[in-house]
Amino acid sequence: MARAFAKISFTPNVQAVQTEMGSRTAYRTAELGDTETVALSEFEQAFITERDSFYQATVSQSGWPYVQHRGGPAGFLKILDEQTIGYADFSGNRQYLSVGNLRGDDRVSLLLMDYPGRQRLKIWGRARVVNEGSEPELLAKLELADFRAPIERGIVIHVEAFDWNCPKYITPRYSQREVEALLVQTRQQQPATATPHVQAVLGNGALPLTISGIRQLSPRIRAYELRHSDDEPLPSYRAGAHLRVPIALPDGTITSRAYSLTDAPDERDCYHIAVLRIDEGEGGSSALHDGWQIGARLNVDAPDNYFSLHDDDRPALLIAGGIGITPIKAMTETLAARGTAFQLHYTGRTPQYMAFIKDLQRQFSDRCRFYFSQAQNPTRLDVSGLLANASTDTVFYVCGPTRLIDSVRQTARQLGIADDRVQFESFN
Ligand SMILES: Cc1cc2nc3c(=O)[nH]c(=O)nc-3n(C[C@H](O)[C@H](O)[C@H](O)COP(=O)(O)OP(=O)(O)OC[C@H]3O[C@@H](n4cnc5c(N)ncnc54)[C@H](O)[C@@H]3O)c2cc1C
């Protein structure tokens, strides 16, 4: 299935540069076959309605592109249906550059940024101007309930293509509203009497790391980005690896916990881990959530791996339960990058509690299935069906609750699948 964005944007000049730079083969497949039917899924729709700004490029009569920043209350860019978006155009500096450009060329290109989440969505479309006189009902749909600025017109965009970008060079930035929400969340999670125990440098390993980014992935899961403290390249690792990190408990003792590296090992400048806060137990994960701050330094050992991905071309069937998605995500990205066939089955309580679900859906929608045990209409993983229908050379990987791992291993044995084709990792 050809990706609509590739058909639009991979012009002969772009293709020539891809060829010169060696990326043409990888991108060529995106153009093959009939063009996909473009429809914004619930993920794109949710992303669009959360934005409070975006950039819009139009094409002027002279051929110059013109990029405009548009801002408003979150949700001012409205979803009209799965192929149409629109916004109200308020009176501004009266230059009318974008609206004027649309008279000659209706093509627009939008860039929507989520800086804290390090995600960006590109949209290509054809825009038209909607007036009070001609289409009052449509214009009314673009109005904002609590925003009383005078609307001059509406802009309605028929979406012809969209694409998600790689998050690599997006610096996390936070608006005042986002900082306030994070502060509220942090205050709720910290007992008023407990002072987080922060030390200058934790741990005795030979690898000095600095915490360079923190991101809330779900109500109880935080992602951490770690870089070499002296900006040196980090030791390489293979998908499935984990890092053992030092943690200061509230009583001052130093303990350590293992956390899987969540990204494909193609970047040598940072490691990513994601930590579920567990309030029972010895308190390692909650002390980490409370005590780890950007700029803090850790001395760790190089990553270790008890859950390695196979190197050959055999297909993989990956099963993740809850926070067990962490090594499985790195495996998924690695398999996709090297062109090995895989399927991912990811189960959790509800989408809200499942880390990386949007990223995975966006990147691998055709190869992922999600199951929600506590949704209004629960969906359940059929382990027997999955294993029984897999090809005889499939390698299985499972990470998650003990119950899930046991179920996969037992079912595999019943089906006569050799133990060495079933790889698993337990966090307990
Ligand atoms: C190789 C490896 C990789 C790991 N990767 C990750 C990771 O990517 N992200 C992550 O959040 N944790 C991961 N863990 C688990 C992590 O090391 C800690 O065990 C976890 O953070 C709990 O620590 P704690 O001190 O809060 O609780 P502990 O006192 O260590 O544990 C409390 C109780 O919770 C159980 N437990 C541990 N992990 C879980 C879990 N995920 N769900 C339910 N119960 C659990 C323990 O067995 C124990 O019974 C990994 C563990 C291993 C061995």
Ligand as a Chemical Component Dictionary entry (heavy atoms), coordinates in Angstrom:
data_LIG
# 
_chem_comp.id                   LIG 
_chem_comp.type                 NON-POLYMER 
_chem_comp.pdbx_formal_charge   0 
_chem_comp.three_letter_code    LIG 
# 
loop_
_chem_comp_atom.comp_id 
_chem_comp_atom.atom_id 
_chem_comp_atom.alt_atom_id 
_chem_comp_atom.type_symbol 
_chem_comp_atom.charge 
_chem_comp_atom.model_Cartn_x 
_chem_comp_atom.model_Cartn_y 
_chem_comp_atom.model_Cartn_z 
_chem_comp_atom.pdbx_ordinal 
LIG C1  C1  C 0 15.936 -7.636 33.527 1  
LIG C2  C2  C 0 14.903 -6.741 34.176 2  
LIG C3  C3  C 0 14.377 -5.683 33.462 3  
LIG C4  C4  C 0 13.416 -4.855 34.055 4  
LIG N1  N1  N 0 12.896 -3.824 33.333 5  
LIG C5  C5  C 0 11.969 -3.014 33.893 6  
LIG C6  C6  C 0 11.425 -1.934 33.151 7  
LIG O1  O1  O 0 11.772 -1.708 31.987 8  
LIG N2  N2  N 0 10.522 -1.127 33.765 9  
LIG C7  C7  C 0 10.101 -1.354 35.061 10 
LIG O2  O2  O 0 9.282  -0.572 35.567 11 
LIG N3  N3  N 0 10.591 -2.385 35.766 12 
LIG C8  C8  C 0 11.524 -3.199 35.233 13 
LIG N4  N4  N 0 12.055 -4.219 35.974 14 
LIG C9  C9  C 0 11.636 -4.348 37.374 15 
LIG C10 C10 C 0 12.497 -3.428 38.268 16 
LIG O3  O3  O 0 13.836 -3.873 38.269 17 
LIG C11 C11 C 0 12.009 -3.393 39.720 18 
LIG O4  O4  O 0 11.861 -4.702 40.168 19 
LIG C12 C12 C 0 10.693 -2.651 39.850 20 
LIG O5  O5  O 0 10.893 -1.282 39.499 21 
LIG C13 C13 C 0 10.135 -2.743 41.264 22 
LIG O6  O6  O 0 11.070 -2.254 42.165 23 
LIG P1  P1  P 0 10.616 -1.776 43.629 24 
LIG O7  O7  O 0 11.832 -1.561 44.446 25 
LIG O8  O8  O 0 9.667  -0.640 43.493 26 
LIG O9  O9  O 0 9.811  -2.960 44.193 27 
LIG P2  P2  P 0 10.410 -4.353 44.667 28 
LIG O10 O10 O 0 10.478 -4.403 46.138 29 
LIG O11 O11 O 0 11.644 -4.651 43.903 30 
LIG O12 O12 O 0 9.259  -5.264 44.147 31 
LIG C14 C14 C 0 7.975  -5.222 44.759 32 
LIG C15 C15 C 0 7.160  -6.360 44.268 33 
LIG O13 O13 O 0 6.753  -6.061 42.938 34 
LIG C16 C16 C 0 7.147  -7.106 42.070 35 
LIG N5  N5  N 0 7.382  -6.484 40.763 36 
LIG C17 C17 C 0 8.541  -6.079 40.187 37 
LIG N6  N6  N 0 8.292  -5.553 38.956 38 
LIG C18 C18 C 0 6.959  -5.642 38.810 39 
LIG C19 C19 C 0 6.080  -5.276 37.775 40 
LIG N7  N7  N 0 6.519  -4.728 36.657 41 
LIG N8  N8  N 0 4.751  -5.472 37.933 42 
LIG C20 C20 C 0 4.269  -6.021 39.054 43 
LIG N9  N9  N 0 5.051  -6.412 40.078 44 
LIG C21 C21 C 0 6.370  -6.220 39.952 45 
LIG C22 C22 C 0 8.358  -7.713 42.723 46 
LIG O14 O14 O 0 8.555  -9.058 42.321 47 
LIG C23 C23 C 0 7.953  -7.654 44.195 48 
LIG O15 O15 O 0 7.100  -8.709 44.533 49 
LIG C24 C24 C 0 12.998 -5.082 35.398 50 
LIG C25 C25 C 0 13.537 -6.155 36.110 51 
LIG C26 C26 C 0 14.468 -6.970 35.514 52 
LIG C27 C27 C 0 15.035 -8.106 36.308 53 
# 
loop_
_chem_comp_bond.comp_id 
_chem_comp_bond.atom_id_1 
_chem_comp_bond.atom_id_2 
_chem_comp_bond.value_order 
_chem_comp_bond.pdbx_ordinal 
LIG C1  C2  SING 1  
LIG C2  C3  SING 2  
LIG C2  C26 DOUB 3  
LIG C3  C4  DOUB 4  
LIG C4  N1  SING 5  
LIG C4  C24 SING 6  
LIG N1  C5  DOUB 7  
LIG C5  C6  SING 8  
LIG C5  C8  SING 9  
LIG C6  O1  DOUB 10 
LIG C6  N2  SING 11 
LIG N2  C7  SING 12 
LIG C7  O2  DOUB 13 
LIG C7  N3  SING 14 
LIG N3  C8  DOUB 15 
LIG C8  N4  SING 16 
LIG N4  C9  SING 17 
LIG N4  C24 SING 18 
LIG C9  C10 SING 19 
LIG C10 O3  SING 20 
LIG C10 C11 SING 21 
LIG C11 O4  SING 22 
LIG C11 C12 SING 23 
LIG C12 O5  SING 24 
LIG C12 C13 SING 25 
LIG C13 O6  SING 26 
LIG O6  P1  SING 27 
LIG P1  O7  DOUB 28 
LIG P1  O8  SING 29 
LIG P1  O9  SING 30 
LIG O9  P2  SING 31 
LIG P2  O10 DOUB 32 
LIG P2  O11 SING 33 
LIG P2  O12 SING 34 
LIG O12 C14 SING 35 
LIG C14 C15 SING 36 
LIG C15 O13 SING 37 
LIG C15 C23 SING 38 
LIG O13 C16 SING 39 
LIG C16 N5  SING 40 
LIG C16 C22 SING 41 
LIG N5  C17 SING 42 
LIG N5  C21 SING 43 
LIG C17 N6  DOUB 44 
LIG N6  C18 SING 45 
LIG C18 C19 SING 46 
LIG C18 C21 DOUB 47 
LIG C19 N7  SING 48 
LIG C19 N8  DOUB 49 
LIG N8  C20 SING 50 
LIG C20 N9  DOUB 51 
LIG N9  C21 SING 52 
LIG C22 O14 SING 53 
LIG C22 C23 SING 54 
LIG C23 O15 SING 55 
LIG C24 C25 DOUB 56 
LIG C25 C26 SING 57 
LIG C26 C27 SING 58 
# 
